[in-house]
Amino acid sequence: MLSILSESTTPFESPLYTDALTSNSLFYSLPGAVNERRFYFQAIEVTVSIPGIYTFQSNSTIDTMCYFYNSSFDPYNLTKNLIAKDDESGGQLQFRIDVPLESELTYILVVTTHFESITGTYSISAVGPAIVNLTSITQSTTSSTPKPTTPSMSSWHVGILSSSSLNFSRPGGSTERSFYYEYIEINVFITGNYTFQSRSKIDIMGYLYHTCFNPNNSAANLMVKDDDGGDQLQFRIQSYLESEQKYILVVTTHVEFVKGNFSITTAGPSIAYSM
């Protein structure tokens, strides 16, 4: 049973949590949106020592939203473990959410925006029967809350696009245009944030898929794509990957039927490998 604050109980106000959504933040796409609409987010681990009702309030110059999850958050399945959400209950386009929390359990507060591709700083106040521990579990830029550091490990893949390579029509493009591609199956030992960076003399693009890739339906299972996020016409993809899940990285070119060598470096909490 949760203990509810009585009128005589003085609630604790936790230290203000501050952070920022930037163009380097992770993002999700709404179902059916073919990953063109990017909503940046921060995932924050929430724990409390005393059960009860806790209130979380945002303060920002941007229009913020929040989603509250039990145990874990999957950016590719936004309804899984979702227990509450709010958009503008805090006034001035800010969220305010009251959530019953248990001690010794882990919750995830996801902070995002009402409109796509919006960046800016924000703060979160938390009030309840005890101090709330807020720790970012995604890439952060200005968080005042210390986060555990995880060693970064690198993996390396070398490939070539040639006239004997497979070809496909890119998501959202004309079916009349065809591009050489190579697909790389990816698995990781440790759940976390991973970065994929291409190196080549040709203009390279990358598409990251969850579970499987179908060249005849290249929009299905697409998580994220990038063209020139790296230097010198190379892609740079950042994504949150889970262990015991399969991902497919498709390497292709910006211009159709271009051939050349390339390499891919992967950095994250563990090496990336293929089964």
C-alpha positions, 0 to 999 in steps of 0.5 A: 500500500502506498502511503499518501501525504497527509495535510500535516506532512511537510513535503521534501523539495529535491534539488533542482535538476537541469539539463538540455535538449540539443541536436546531439540528443537522442530522438524518437519518431512517432509511429508511422512517421518514417523517422523524418519527424525527430523529437529529442528526448532525455531519459532520467532514472527516478528512485525514491526511498519512501513510497508516496505521491510525487510531483514533477514540474518542468520549467523552460522557455520551450514547450515541454512534455513528459512520459513516465515509465515503470522499470524501463523505457524503449524508444521504439515502443513508446507505450511499453511500461508507460504509466503516465504522461503530461503536456501542459498541466504546469501552465506556460506550456510546461508539464506537471505530473503527479505519480504514485511511486514505490521505494526500491523500484526504478522509474524512467522520466522521459523529457521531450517537446510538444513540437519536433526538432526543438532544442533548449534548456529545462529544469525539473522540480520534484516534491514528495515524501522524500528526496527524489534521486534523478540521474540521466541515463542518456547523453546529457550536456548540462546535467547537474546530477552526477552520472556513472561513467561507462568505458567506451569500446570501439569496433571496426568494420571495413566494406566496399560498394561495387557493381556486384553489390545489392541495390535498393530504393531509399526510404521516402525516395523514388522507386526509379532510383537505385543505390548500392548498399551493404547491410551489417547485422549488429548486436551489443553485450551492454544496453546503452548509447552507441555511435556509428561513424563512416569513413570514405572518399565517397559520400556515404549515408547510413540507415539503422533498423531494428530487428530486420531490414527488407530492401523491398520495404525500406521504411519498415523498422527504420529507427534512424538515418543520417547523411552528413552528420559526420565530417566530409560527407560522412554519416554519424548515427547515435542511437540507444541499443539494447542487449539481446536485440538485433539491429541492421546498419545499412550503408549506402551512398548519397548519389545512386550507383556510386562505388568505393571503399568505406569503414565504420567505427562503432563506439559505446559501452561494449563492442558491437558484433554480428551473430 
